[in-house]
Amino acid sequence: MVEPEQGAREGDALVTNKPNLVLGVQTADCAPVLFYEKKARIVGVAHAGWKGALKGILQNTAHAIESLGGVKEQIVAVIGPCIDQKSYEMGAEVFDAFIQKDPQSRVFFSDGKTPEKFLFDLPGYVAFCLKQAGVLTIEDVGLSTYAHENMFFSCRRAFHQGHPGFGNQLSLIFMKTE
């Protein structure tokens, strides 16, 4: 997690209190999460795939906003387009990693289409992590990158359809000067 000063920076999350600085996050099926803390005038972005969410990227982003003077309870977080549960099948090793960290994570999985596979609710888990971080206002745009073929690129859909190409979505946020 870095706060950009000059030029481009990379990472799975960025926060800033500098006006007119655009923060962006590229995703294909992972969840882009945009953050805004109005009182302290702080914005942030996070790339939340299952690994990053499991490792605490969302909680760390909320903490970074707090370290810049924000209040977690004042943060508005928006979960952007990402893969939906019915399209997100994972192996037992991923399920086991979640259960080892927190047995309550079971609610974000349902039986997969094949044995030893599970369907994972990424946007539901992202919202859960945000709540754990103390974020009270969470919005989910509710759009599936996999299901909305005419609107979004989906890495998983491209793989399932045998397409060699690759694409991304770009989610941006900035705070203009008052």
Secondary structure, 3 states (H helix, E strand, C coil): CECCCCCCCCCCEEEECCCCCCEEEEECCCEEEEEEECCCCEEEEEEECHHHHHHCHHHHHHHHHHHCCCCHHHEEEEECCECCHHHCEEEHHHHHHHHHHCHHHHHHEEECCCCCEEEECHHHHHHHHHHHCCCCEEEECCCECCCCCCCCCCHHHHHHCCCCCCCCEEEEECCCCC
